């Protein structure tokens, strides 16, 4: 096997989040904000954004690269409660304790202690117990609760809010970072005006073209491969700001280059990367697209409408206007239709019978559309360009 293949899987990893800072690119602004939060007593953070923008990779890098804190990262699931999450977190903390024996020449031993044993989930003073335990150590702790959007129980969210407020009021040497999919922080933790002072909101947006280019260049350079500006810019355009698709296209293109002992990532290898990338894309995306476009007589029309949606410029809420959809549809279909002609199709694309691909936001003249799964935008671009 070529010695570059193990490195390839570390440099470009579309199937799993980045774990090491050596293979992470971009997000400097957000990392600086997290550092500011950690360095300020009483401050905590909530990191949010769309699916697929790299929040878990961001959380991993925070946990791995910061040297002045003891990091604990927990991944939340639907069954977790406030008590089970903190019990898991404390179980991740271990420290050694020196024990001196008895006698004239007592033996000195080191004993490994699990911090989880200090926490009783049935205690009526659970919050105070957490604070007391953490205050008993000089270490600065960083607790990261990833995929917090999996938490559906309102009480769990409310208990977290209360604890964050208590942490802030007591100035303990600990920072909490909550990470999850959301349009705003209310979706993640609820509305708590008392947290405004102590909870920093950090949004992870889609990657800029500059950040996307950094992933491509940094990764290919490690593999001793080159790429033209034209192909690089096409990858950036197809990826639509989602690091997953940059990693996906670069991985399969680079793999083909390495297998053929070539160096330059040209148009031919991009074509291969698109085809293999689509084959290895999330099944839910492929299924929704298939449902949306399945129709023997009008399949092309549905595909072109979706392509027009994928090409439409986005507002700050990642929504697009019907007028832009119609305008772009006319350009790519070489037809001349008005908005009313596509109203039926757009309405259907918001229904399960057509894959539930779109969501309609607002009413009347001010209505907008957005993709139910934001990553569909990039998938459609790739799919259409592979036909």
Secondary structure, DSSP 8 states (H G I E B T S, - for coil): --THHHHHHHH--TTS---SGGG----HHHHHHHHHHHHSTT-EEEEEE-TTSSHHHHHHHHHHH--SSEEEEEE--TT--HHHHHHHHHHT-EEEEEEE-SSTT--EEEEEEEGGGG--TT-TTHHHHHHHHHHTS-S-EEEEEE-GGG---HHHHHHHHHHHHHHHHHT-SEEEEEEEE-SSHHHHH---GGGTTTEEEEE-----HHHHHHHHHHHHHHTT-EE-HHHHHHHHHHHTT-HHHHHHHHHHHHHHHHHTT--EE-HHHHHHHHHHHHHTS-HHHHHHHHHHH--TTTHHHHHHHHHHHHHS---TTS-B-HHHHHHHHHHHHT----HHHHHHHHHHTTSGGGTT-EEEESSGGG-EEEESSTTHHHHHHHHHHH-
